[in-house]
Each structure stands twice: as C-alpha cells, then as structure tokens.
Amino acid sequence: MKKLILIVVILLVVLGVWNAAVIYFPSLSSIIQNQKINLPTGKVEIVTEESVTINTVKKVGPSVVTVEEEAAPSTSGNTFNFGPFSIFGFSEPNTQPSQPQGIGSGFVISKDGLIVTSKHVVSDIGAKYQIVTADGKNFTVEKIYRDPLNDVAILKITPPSTGLKPVILGDSSNLQVGQFVIAIGTALGEFRSTVTTGVISGLGRGITAGSEFQGFVEKLDNVIQTDAAINPGNSGGPLLNSKAQVIGINTAVASGGQNIGFALPINIVKDSLKNFNQTGQFNRPYLGISYEILSSDVATYNNVPQGAYVQTVITNSPAEKAGILQGDIILSIDGKKINGSDSVITSEIASKKTGEVVTLSIWRDEKTLEIKATLATASNQ
C-alpha cells in the first residue's frame, strides 16, 4: 500500500513539473511535438583553405607555363657559368648548344597561342625563347610583344592540336588586405608548377621597373604586395583568388626582405590586352625618364621643393629632346602637382596619346622653368 502511494506521489510531481514547464515555456511542447531533424542528403563538401587550393591548382595548373631562354653554344675554353638561378660554378670546354634554362613563368590567355608573362622575363631582345607547358610539351616563341608602359609581355606560339586552356581573368579593383591568394610558377627556374599560398599584405605599393638600356624606365604603381612565397622564376606566373581567377601577375620579390612579393594587378594587364587587341601591338606614349619622388622630409632637409627628382634621361627620348636634364625636379605635369605620389606622372602619361604635348614645371638651379614635351611611342622591344 505504501509503495502504491509513493508511485502516485512521484507521478503527481512529474506531472506538475511538466505543466509548469509548458506554462512558463509554451514553445517547449510545440518544439518537442513538431521536432523534425533535417539531415543533409548526398555528398557533403567541407570547404577549407586546403580544398580551395587543391581545386584552384586543378583548374589553373594546366594553363601555367615555364618560359625558357635558349642559350647560345659555347666554343671557347674553360668558362664560368653565371646563370640567373645557378650556383657559381666552373665548366669544361663545350661546343654543344647549352640546354634551355628556365627563367620565368607565364599563363595562357587564348586558345590560339597567346601567353602573358612579365616583360623583364623576356627582356633580352636578342635571345630566343621557348615555352614548356604543364604537361612537358615544348613550343618555340614566334613573336614577343612587350608593353613599354607596364611590366607585361605577350608571347605568341603555335598552339597544339589539342588546344590550350586559357585562364579566367578576375577583377583586381576590389581586393582586400588579408584576402587569401595562391601563386603558381616555376620557382628558381627549375621547379615547375610550384604552388604557394598566402594573403594580400598590402595594396597600392609603388616599385620601379624597366631598363634604361631598353630605352625607357617607368614606375609601376598600385602594385599588390603578398606574403605568398614568390621566388626568381615565379615572375610572370599568376596570382589567384579563391575562385581560381587571375588577379595579378607575380612580378618581383623584395631583396633583403622575407615574405615580401609583388604582383601587377590584373586590371592593368586587361588594359594592356585591350590596347594590344586593337592594334596588334602596344602603342604606348612615354616620356623617357627615371625619377625618385622626394618626400616632404627629404625636400626640406635638402632645401629643395618637393617633386620628382630626375635620375636618368633616356637618349633620344621626348624628355631629352624637350631639354629635361638629370638633376631636375619635376614640380607638376599639366598643372597637377607632384606631392609625394608616384602615380601623378605615370597616370598623366598613360592617359595621353602618342604625339600629345605635356607641360612640365621644372625646378633647376633655384629657378622654375616651364618645359613642353611631345610624347613619342615607346619601343615594344
């Protein structure tokens, strides 16, 4: 009898707790009564940094190529080898042609055999170059088009019968610092299809590119900085976002620094390609100087005005013909003052056409001069 009473009491207590829960938590009963667990059906894909990298490499890897330079045969005696990525060494006499040497990377932009790389990769106009595809096939470079304004070159080869796989060009106008990126290229000119990852470390950087011996020296502005490992040989290869789109061309690595590489934004390359597609060549105006921007601190310390200090004037260039001299300080171009920004001169020149005149305000020997220069077409070589 006592046991029966105890059981009844326990049931009453449980029922009381339940009713109280329903009163104070009215949604509890409906949740329990209507509970329905929706389990995913089929294959579940977990997106991670690792899977993004793997998928990107699968998509873009076949489009990345190695650029090789065909070395001239040696007919002399003992010679020293100074290859761009070789360890200093001593070689025996050799009368056979040297093996082609990987010097850079590139990527396919059209099925009919157009490949983009960095201009400095193919800067030797007297050399012969060849392309090695990801599957190991070799093709002779038939024509090289060099953009004199940017560090960009287009190589033309005869495409294989199976065709080439072009990359997808992305948009570099909305990049964010910290954004995940992937670089693919031939590291050290030897290790093909090397993949490295990192983030965008900075935007809007300015670096110097070009060679005065090629007839021009210009500045590259708004360059992408990344900590993805970029080694000699990676130049010309693609910098990619997580959607497997090319957002930049790997172009340089900072000497003396670690994890500091640079890439040319792909939108600049798009402008170059548009210019190329319209005429079959690069028609770019140029002034023909190299310069260093004087910060306000440097200008004050040296008791000179702030502007662009002219370091070199190219022979037979528009700058030389206009009378610009080494040591001049350019204060403004077409009325736009140069206040610590590399982009003023380059953007103004880029907006002009060959034959147009630019007006430069020059500081020389404590006097301000006005010089007019007629822009000429820079050599594609």
C-alpha positions as a printed Julia matrix, in Angstrom:
381×3 Matrix{Float64}:
  0.0    0.0     0.0
  2.86   2.38    0.88
  4.58   1.6    -2.41
  1.42   2.43   -4.35
  1.09   5.77   -2.55
  4.78   6.56   -3.29
  4.32   5.84   -7.01
  1.23   8.1    -7.17
  3.11  10.91   -5.42
  6.03  10.62   -7.9
  3.64  10.73  -10.88
  1.91  13.81   -9.49
  5.28  15.56   -9.02
  6.4   14.73  -12.57
  3.06  15.89  -13.99
  3.34  19.13  -12.01
  6.85  19.84  -13.32
  5.72  19.19  -16.9
  2.71  21.51  -16.61
  4.9   24.21  -15.1
  7.39  23.88  -17.97
  4.6   24.19  -20.53
  3.19  27.24  -18.77
  6.47  29.06  -18.42
  7.96  27.74  -21.69
  4.95  27.42  -24.04
  7.14  26.78  -27.05
  8.69  23.73  -25.45
  5.79  21.39  -26.16
  5.44  22.55  -29.74
  9.15  22.09  -30.32
  9.04  18.58  -28.95
  5.81  17.68  -30.75
  6.9   19.18  -34.06
 10.6   18.42  -33.9
 11.97  17.43  -37.26
 15.68  16.97  -37.87
 16.67  17.73  -41.46
 19.75  15.7   -42.22
 21.66  16.58  -45.41
 21.38  14.08  -48.19
 24.04  13.19  -50.72
 27.7   14.23  -50.58
 28.65  16.97  -48.12
 31.59  19.15  -49.23
 33.56  20.84  -46.48
 35.2   23.96  -47.89
 38.58  24.62  -46.34
 41.7   26.5   -47.34
 43.17  23.18  -48.36
 40.31  22.25  -50.67
 40.27  25.75  -52.21
 43.96  25.46  -53.02
 43.63  21.96  -54.47
 40.65  22.9   -56.65
 42.36  26.08  -57.87
 45.52  24.23  -58.83
 43.49  21.62  -60.72
 41.7   24.33  -62.69
 44.6   26.69  -63.39
 47.66  24.44  -63.21
 47.36  23.23  -66.84
 47.35  26.88  -68.02
 50.62  27.84  -66.31
 53.79  27.52  -68.41
 57.55  27.86  -68.0
 59.46  30.41  -70.09
 62.92  29.21  -71.11
 65.75  31.05  -72.79
 67.79  29.17  -75.37
 71.42  29.72  -74.51
 73.97  30.23  -77.28
 76.52  27.44  -77.88
 79.91  27.82  -76.24
 83.03  27.36  -78.42
 85.63  28.78  -76.03
 87.79  27.12  -73.42
 87.01  26.82  -69.77
 84.2   29.2   -68.86
 82.41  30.39  -65.78
 78.66  29.94  -65.6
 76.6   32.88  -64.37
 73.06  31.6   -64.94
 70.32  33.66  -63.33
 69.48  30.97  -60.8
 72.62  28.8   -60.91
 75.17  28.39  -58.21
 78.5   29.85  -59.3
 80.46  27.09  -60.98
 83.24  26.19  -63.39
 82.61  24.31  -66.63
 84.76  22.42  -69.09
 85.03  23.42  -72.76
 81.78  22.8   -74.62
 80.97  23.17  -78.28
 77.4   21.88  -77.95
 74.38  24.14  -77.5
 73.57  24.69  -73.86
 70.31  23.37  -72.53
 67.45  25.87  -72.37
 67.24  27.45  -68.96
 64.0   28.21  -67.16
 63.89  31.91  -66.37
 60.26  32.65  -65.63
 56.62  31.69  -65.79
 53.54  32.64  -67.77
 49.93  31.7   -68.34
 47.71  31.04  -71.34
 45.13  33.7   -72.19
 43.8   32.37  -75.51
 43.41  29.05  -77.27
 45.21  30.36  -80.34
 48.56  30.55  -78.57
 48.84  33.85  -76.66
 50.68  33.71  -73.35
 51.17  36.5   -70.81
 54.35  36.9   -68.78
 56.38  39.69  -67.18
 58.32  41.86  -69.61
 61.53  41.56  -67.62
 61.41  37.79  -68.07
 61.93  38.25  -71.83
 63.9   41.49  -71.7
 66.79  40.25  -73.88
 65.66  41.22  -77.39
 68.49  39.21  -78.96
 67.61  35.95  -77.22
 65.38  33.1   -78.37
 62.72  31.79  -76.07
 60.56  28.72  -75.78
 57.55  27.66  -73.75
 57.18  24.45  -71.77
 53.6   23.58  -70.91
 52.49  21.92  -67.69
 52.41  18.53  -69.43
 56.01  18.93  -70.64
 55.49  19.96  -74.28
 57.91  22.46  -75.83
 56.96  25.29  -78.2
 59.12  27.94  -79.83
 58.13  31.54  -79.12
 57.44  33.03  -82.56
 56.77  36.62  -81.56
 57.12  38.76  -78.46
 55.09  41.91  -77.83
 56.44  44.0   -74.95
 54.35  46.69  -73.26
 56.66  49.68  -72.75
 54.45  51.17  -70.04
 53.93  48.13  -67.82
 55.93  45.06  -66.92
 53.86  42.92  -69.3
 54.73  40.9   -72.4
 52.63  38.74  -74.71
 54.24  35.68  -76.28
 52.87  34.01  -79.43
 53.27  30.29  -80.09
 51.61  27.88  -82.49
 49.04  26.1   -80.33
 48.98  22.29  -80.18
 46.26  20.38  -81.97
 44.66  19.58  -78.65
 44.41  23.29  -77.91
 45.4   25.34  -74.91
 43.38  26.06  -71.78
 43.06  29.81  -71.09
 42.82  31.16  -67.57
 39.92  33.22  -66.27
 40.88  36.83  -65.59
 39.37  38.24  -62.4
 38.89  41.78  -61.11
 41.6   43.49  -59.07
 39.62  46.65  -58.3
 38.03  45.32  -55.1
 40.88  43.43  -53.49
 41.14  43.45  -49.7
 44.17  43.29  -47.44
 44.13  39.88  -45.79
 42.48  38.2   -48.77
 43.64  34.64  -49.44
 45.77  34.21  -52.58
 47.57  31.42  -54.43
 50.69  31.73  -56.59
 51.75  29.2   -59.23
 55.0   29.26  -61.17
 58.41  27.76  -61.89
 60.3   28.51  -58.71
 64.02  29.21  -59.2
 63.57  28.45  -62.89
 63.65  24.75  -62.11
 60.69  23.57  -60.05
 57.68  23.72  -62.35
 54.13  24.14  -61.12
 55.27  25.22  -57.66
 52.28  26.27  -55.55
 52.47  28.72  -52.65
 49.72  30.37  -50.64
 49.38  33.49  -48.53
 47.39  36.68  -48.2
 47.4   40.14  -49.7
 49.71  42.06  -47.36
 49.25  45.49  -48.9
 47.78  47.41  -51.81
 48.82  50.48  -53.75
 52.55  49.86  -53.46
 54.96  51.54  -55.89
 58.04  49.86  -57.37
 60.5   50.72  -60.14
 60.57  48.6   -63.3
 62.09  48.77  -66.75
 65.59  49.21  -68.06
 67.23  52.35  -69.36
 69.17  50.16  -71.77
 65.88  49.19  -73.43
 65.02  52.85  -73.97
 62.73  53.54  -71.05
 62.38  53.45  -67.31
 58.93  53.77  -65.76
 57.25  53.31  -62.42
 54.73  50.61  -61.55
 52.07  51.94  -59.21
 49.28  50.32  -57.21
 51.11  47.02  -57.1
 49.82  44.16  -54.92
 52.04  43.08  -52.02
 51.7   39.47  -50.87
 53.41  37.14  -48.43
 52.86  34.14  -50.71
 56.38  32.91  -51.49
 57.49  34.39  -54.83
 60.96  33.3   -55.91
 63.04  34.06  -59.0
 61.35  32.1   -61.75
 57.85  32.79  -60.4
 57.84  36.1   -62.28
 55.16  36.13  -64.94
 53.07  33.48  -63.22
 49.52  34.06  -61.98
 48.4   35.26  -58.58
 44.95  33.77  -57.99
 41.98  34.3   -55.71
 39.91  31.54  -54.1
 37.66  31.41  -57.2
 40.6   30.32  -59.38
 40.63  33.7   -61.14
 43.85  35.51  -62.0
 44.02  38.77  -60.04
 47.67  39.6   -60.69
 50.97  38.74  -62.38
 53.77  37.87  -59.99
 56.46  40.36  -60.87
 59.05  40.88  -58.14
 60.39  39.89  -54.76
 61.87  42.44  -52.37
 65.6   41.94  -51.95
 66.68  41.72  -48.33
 63.13  41.02  -47.16
 61.26  37.88  -46.25
 57.74  37.05  -47.41
 57.5   40.27  -49.41
 56.5   39.75  -53.03
 54.72  41.91  -55.55
 52.21  41.31  -58.31
 50.88  43.58  -61.05
 47.07  43.93  -60.74
 45.25  42.07  -63.5
 43.13  45.11  -64.4
 46.31  46.83  -65.6
 47.01  43.76  -67.71
 43.49  43.92  -69.1
 44.15  47.48  -70.24
 47.35  46.28  -71.92
 45.49  43.46  -73.65
 42.79  45.87  -74.83
 45.48  48.14  -76.25
 47.13  45.14  -77.91
 43.93  43.7   -79.36
 43.02  46.98  -81.02
 46.24  47.34  -82.99
 48.11  44.06  -82.79
 50.84  45.81  -80.83
 51.32  48.07  -77.83
 51.0   51.73  -78.74
 52.12  53.48  -75.6
 53.3   57.06  -75.14
 56.35  57.61  -72.97
 58.46  60.46  -71.64
 61.77  58.66  -71.17
 62.98  59.38  -67.65
 63.62  57.58  -64.41
 62.89  59.52  -61.25
 62.6   59.36  -57.5
 59.81  61.06  -55.6
 61.15  63.44  -52.94
 59.16  63.27  -49.74
 58.5   66.46  -47.82
 61.14  65.49  -45.23
 63.82  64.83  -47.86
 62.94  68.01  -49.73
 63.12  70.1   -46.56
 66.41  68.52  -45.49
 67.99  69.3   -48.89
 66.38  72.73  -49.14
 64.66  71.9   -52.45
 60.97  71.8   -53.45
 59.02  68.58  -53.27
 58.6   66.75  -56.57
 60.1   64.06  -58.83
 63.89  64.09  -58.91
 65.11  63.11  -62.41
 67.73  60.38  -62.1
 68.14  59.41  -65.76
 67.14  60.89  -69.1
 66.95  58.38  -71.96
 68.92  59.22  -75.1
 66.73  60.45  -77.98
 63.66  60.35  -75.74
 60.97  63.04  -75.66
 62.41  64.19  -72.34
 65.88  64.72  -73.79
 64.51  66.48  -76.86
 62.47  68.79  -74.62
 65.56  69.75  -72.62
 64.95  67.9   -69.36
 68.23  67.24  -67.55
 69.43  64.83  -64.92
 69.04  66.52  -61.53
 65.92  68.46  -62.49
 62.97  68.31  -60.13
 59.57  68.0   -61.79
 57.08  70.01  -59.72
 53.95  69.37  -61.79
 52.7   67.88  -65.03
 49.85  69.55  -66.88
 49.11  71.58  -63.77
 48.9   68.57  -61.44
 51.31  68.92  -58.54
 53.55  66.04  -57.53
 53.14  65.79  -53.78
 54.76  62.53  -52.76
 52.88  60.32  -55.22
 54.41  58.2   -57.96
 51.11  57.91  -59.76
 50.76  61.53  -60.92
 53.35  61.36  -63.7
 52.58  57.81  -64.82
 48.81  58.27  -64.79
 49.05  61.5   -66.77
 51.3   59.93  -69.39
 49.12  56.82  -69.57
 46.07  58.99  -70.24
 47.72  60.64  -73.25
 48.21  59.54  -76.84
 51.39  59.49  -78.85
 52.06  62.96  -80.23
 50.29  64.84  -77.45
 52.17  67.54  -75.57
 52.6   67.63  -71.8
 53.64  70.73  -69.88
 56.17  70.18  -67.11
 57.06  72.64  -64.38
 60.77  72.09  -63.65
 62.92  73.36  -60.77
 66.55  73.82  -61.82
 69.3   75.89  -60.22
 66.81  77.55  -57.87
 64.67  78.67  -60.79
 61.31  77.36  -62.05
 61.08  76.59  -65.76
 58.19  75.51  -67.96
 59.05  72.78  -70.47
 56.79  71.24  -73.08
 57.49  67.66  -74.2
 55.87  65.83  -77.11
 55.22  62.22  -76.13
 56.51  59.56  -78.5
 55.65  55.89  -78.93
 57.84  53.71  -76.78
 59.53  50.81  -78.45
 57.84  47.44  -77.99
 61.3   45.98  -77.69
